[in-house]
Amino acid sequence: MAQAFDVLGDPVRRRILELLADGELTSGALCSVIQQEFGISQPGVSAQLRVLRESGFASVRPQGARRVYAVNAEALRDIDDWLGRFRRFWTPHLDALETELARGRRERRRGRVGCVHQS
């Protein structure tokens, strides 16, 4: 598990996974975005893609002359399983926050309904 967090600890690799979360992308499309956002070279992006492949977080398949990358959901499931032991620490807080937000929305709606604007 430590290796997984080392891999995900890098902002470039996290950004690549964020991009891939929306669907498959070619290495060229990934390079374009990452080069623009992080200012690293194409070989630098390729090195990050290799780390993601070798660690199991991304898969690649040829499509003609291009290489198409995708998220490997199994690797993320392993992390999710590991994090499951800790959800009890934040889930009640998130549930309470959701309740408070809903209460605030209800109060704002009630306040608007009862308001009369004067010109």
Beta strands, then each sheet from edge to edge (+ up, - down):
strand 1: 25-26
strand 2: 58-63
strand 3: 66-71
sheet 1: 1+ 3- 2+
end
